[in-house]
Amino acid sequence: MKLVRLSAAIVTILLTVATVGPVFAHAMLEASEPVEGAVLSAAPRQVMVRFSEPSRITALRVINEAGQEVGGLRREASRATPTSATATVTSPLAPGGYRVEWRAMGSDGHVMSGTVHFSVTSR
């Protein structure tokens, strides 16, 4: 009887470990340029987001304080399964607050999105 209980306990533990692992395997934002909360003395020449795992980046844009998308953002070509996305800022950003909005899909199909806030104090 003890062997049956021990076997059942082992099976339960193995099933728990097997199902919990994939839940925590989602890609996460690891880094960005500019970094969250950055106060820049000059407008950035590019924006970048990097993830913990290969992800399909479906959106990367810069929004100003008025909620308008900044024009002049050119997305760089990426590899088939990139871990990062970079865009060159081709139009000068006026002093003020901005946010980088991104959306991506991890290799597990999980869709994620987020924002990175920064401000520019001069051109």
Backbone torsions as a table, in degrees:
resi	resn	phi	psi	omega
1	MET	NA	-39.3	179.0
2	LYS	-65.1	-36.2	179.3
3	LEU	-65.7	-37.5	178.6
4	VAL	-66.0	-43.1	179.0
5	ARG	-65.3	-42.6	179.0
6	LEU	-63.8	-42.9	177.9
7	SER	-62.7	-41.9	178.9
8	ALA	-64.3	-40.1	179.4
9	ALA	-65.0	-42.8	179.7
10	ILE	-63.9	-44.2	178.5
11	VAL	-61.5	-43.3	179.2
12	THR	-61.4	-44.4	179.2
13	ILE	-63.2	-45.7	179.8
14	LEU	-62.1	-41.7	178.0
15	LEU	-65.4	-39.4	178.6
16	THR	-63.4	-47.4	179.4
17	VAL	-62.8	-40.5	-177.8
18	ALA	-67.0	-32.7	-178.3
19	THR	-91.6	-26.9	180.0
20	VAL	-76.3	-37.2	-178.4
21	GLY	-52.3	-53.8	-179.2
22	PRO	-62.6	-28.9	179.5
23	VAL	-61.9	-37.8	-177.8
24	PHE	-91.5	9.0	-175.9
25	ALA	-91.3	9.1	-179.7
26	HIS	-64.1	145.1	174.1
27	ALA	-67.0	146.9	-180.0
28	MET	-132.7	152.7	175.5
29	LEU	-68.4	121.6	-179.9
30	GLU	-96.5	-37.0	-175.1
31	ALA	-157.1	161.4	175.3
32	SER	-150.0	156.7	171.4
33	GLU	-132.7	121.2	-6.0
34	PRO	-64.5	163.7	177.8
35	VAL	-78.9	159.5	178.8
36	GLU	-54.5	127.9	176.3
37	GLY	80.8	6.2	-177.1
38	ALA	-62.5	141.5	172.2
39	VAL	-114.9	110.0	-173.3
40	LEU	-102.6	136.8	177.6
41	SER	-80.6	-13.6	176.3
42	ALA	-140.2	149.8	179.6
43	ALA	-62.0	141.1	179.1
44	PRO	-69.1	148.5	176.8
45	ARG	-85.2	-19.8	178.0
46	GLN	-152.8	161.8	172.1
47	VAL	-122.9	148.9	-176.2
48	MET	-148.3	142.7	169.6
49	VAL	-127.8	139.5	180.0
50	ARG	-129.4	137.3	-176.1
51	PHE	-111.2	162.0	-177.8
52	SER	-73.2	-18.8	-179.0
53	GLU	-141.1	161.2	175.2
54	PRO	-55.1	135.0	-177.7
55	SER	-143.4	152.5	174.0
56	ARG	-94.2	108.7	-177.5
57	ILE	-82.2	117.7	-175.2
58	THR	-101.7	-14.9	177.9
59	ALA	-153.3	139.4	174.2
60	LEU	-152.4	112.3	-177.8
61	ARG	-147.5	160.4	179.1
62	VAL	-113.1	131.1	-178.2
63	ILE	-118.1	134.9	179.3
64	ASN	-87.4	-178.8	-177.4
65	GLU	-61.1	-29.1	-179.6
66	ALA	-79.9	-1.3	-180.0
67	GLY	84.2	13.0	-179.6
68	GLN	-97.7	140.2	177.0
69	GLU	-70.1	133.2	178.7
70	VAL	-77.3	129.0	176.5
71	GLY	-78.4	171.9	176.5
72	GLY	77.0	31.9	176.1
73	LEU	-108.6	118.0	-177.3
74	ARG	-111.2	114.2	-179.1
75	ARG	-73.1	132.5	179.2
76	GLU	-78.8	147.3	176.2
77	ALA	-62.8	146.5	-177.6
78	SER	-128.9	166.8	176.3
79	ARG	-70.3	171.7	-178.6
80	ALA	-61.3	-40.4	178.9
81	THR	-127.6	76.0	-175.0
82	PRO	-77.0	155.0	171.0
83	THR	-103.2	-4.9	179.3
84	SER	-144.3	162.9	175.0
85	ALA	-135.5	136.5	-179.4
86	THR	-129.4	142.3	175.7
87	ALA	-135.0	136.7	177.0
88	THR	-86.3	133.6	177.3
89	VAL	-89.0	107.5	-174.2
90	THR	-93.6	-16.8	176.6
91	SER	-108.5	140.0	-178.8
92	PRO	-63.9	141.2	177.0
93	LEU	-95.3	128.4	177.2
94	ALA	-71.5	157.4	175.2
95	PRO	-55.8	140.7	179.7
96	GLY	148.3	-173.1	-179.0
97	GLY	-95.1	145.6	-178.6
98	TYR	-141.2	163.7	171.0
99	ARG	-140.7	140.9	173.6
100	VAL	-95.4	121.0	176.5
101	GLU	-103.5	133.4	180.0
102	TRP	-134.3	154.5	174.4
103	ARG	-142.8	138.9	-177.8
104	ALA	-149.7	160.8	175.8
105	MET	-124.5	124.2	178.7
106	GLY	-73.5	169.1	-178.8
107	SER	-64.4	-18.1	177.6
108	ASP	-88.4	2.6	179.2
109	GLY	89.6	-4.9	-179.6
110	HIS	-71.0	124.4	178.4
111	VAL	-92.0	133.7	179.5
112	MET	-134.8	157.3	177.8
113	SER	-151.8	163.4	178.9
114	GLY	-174.1	-179.2	179.2
115	THR	-136.0	151.9	174.5
116	VAL	-127.0	120.9	-177.6
117	HIS	-94.8	141.7	173.5
118	PHE	-153.5	166.2	176.3
119	SER	-136.6	154.9	179.0
120	VAL	-117.0	129.6	-178.5
121	THR	-93.6	-23.5	175.3
122	SER	-155.1	168.9	-179.5
123	ARG	-76.8	NA	NA
